[in-house]
Amino acid sequence: MKMSRRIFFSALLLSRRTQTESFEVAVIETFEIAGRTTAVLAHHADASSRDRLADWLRSHPISTVIIRNNKGEEATATVFRVRTCFGRALILLNESLRIQERGILRLLI
């Protein structure tokens, strides 16, 4: 099969990773360095998602995700399961993103 360079690069640039699952999480605490949020401690956003998030964290103790704040801004991040706290996640941001404590974030997996 022949494909022109233009079509090949267009497909690379315009393709988006398909998201199969997402979770809303509530921000418990933010951690900042030099005025920039670098990490977030979070847990389930509501009672109905508690078990689902906890199961996902157990099966994916370290995972790369996309984080979306309430303004629709996104950043990539690494999520770690906090083993000593049921259903808690430590989220390390790879890029700067405005996040407030007690806010809601969406994890795009």
DOBA-41259 format. One line per field, with one value per residue (C-alpha): residue number from 1; residue in one letter; z, x, y. Coordinates in steps of 0.02 Angstrom, whole numbers. Example, Ala and Ser with C-alpha at 12.3 -4.5 7.8 and 13.67 -1.06 7.14 Angstrom:
2
seq c(1 2)
type c(A S)
z c(390 357)
x c(615 684)
y c(-225 -53)
END
This chain:
109
seq c(1 2 3 4 5 6 7 8 9 10 11 12 13 14 15 16 17 18 19 20 21 22 23 24 25 26 27 28 29 30 31 32 33 34 35 36 37 38 39 40 41 42 43 44 45 46 47 48 49 50 51 52 53 54 55 56 57 58 59 60 61 62 63 64 65 66 67 68 69 70 71 72 73 74 75 76 77 78 79 80 81 82 83 84 85 86 87 88 89 90 91 92 93 94 95 96 97 98 99 100 101 102 103 104 105 106 107 108 109)
type c(M K M S R R I F F S A L L L S R R T Q T E S F E V A V I E T F E I A G R T T A V L A H H A D A S S R D R L A D W L R S H P I S T V I I R N N K G E E A T A T V F R V R T C F G R A L I L L N E S L R I Q E R G I L R L L I)
z c(0 -50 57 24 153 171 217 333 431 434 512 643 686 686 772 955 1080 1109 1289 1350 1528 1638 1821 1914 2068 2209 2252 2436 2433 2307 2318 2241 2200 2153 2135 2014 2059 2039 2130 2189 2318 2264 2299 2225 2180 2238 2329 2172 2095 2252 2220 2033 2065 2204 2091 1950 2066 2132 1955 1893 2039 1921 1764 1640 1612 1550 1682 1638 1756 1768 1635 1508 1516 1503 1555 1559 1729 1817 1945 2091 2207 2389 2470 2649 2606 2524 2358 2362 2215 2207 2041 1979 1842 1692 1641 1731 1763 1873 2010 2168 2327 2344 2155 2035 1904 1768 1739 1557 1548)
x c(0 68 36 95 199 64 -68 52 100 -80 -134 3 -37 -226 -246 -294 -271 -438 -491 -572 -605 -606 -628 -674 -568 -578 -420 -374 -209 -96 94 184 364 402 217 185 77 186 85 -92 -164 -338 -477 -646 -760 -921 -976 -1034 -859 -764 -749 -717 -573 -501 -506 -422 -285 -254 -237 -135 -23 81 1 21 -139 -204 -275 -413 -460 -632 -582 -543 -355 -255 -84 -1 34 89 -31 31 -78 -53 -53 -77 -236 -381 -431 -304 -195 -37 -34 133 107 224 163 95 -93 -204 -275 -364 -386 -561 -579 -628 -510 -544 -417 -419 -346)
y c(0 170 322 497 587 719 590 498 655 717 554 568 748 734 568 573 435 352 354 195 247 400 440 596 622 749 843 823 917 1003 1011 1159 1203 1383 1424 1280 1130 976 843 810 691 636 511 466 611 528 372 283 288 239 52 74 194 86 -69 26 90 -87 -156 -6 48 157 227 370 469 635 751 876 1017 1099 1228 1091 1114 953 889 720 644 487 413 310 209 258 86 145 241 149 227 369 421 525 616 686 815 819 992 1143 1143 1251 1141 1193 1094 1020 1035 896 824 698 559 504 330)
END
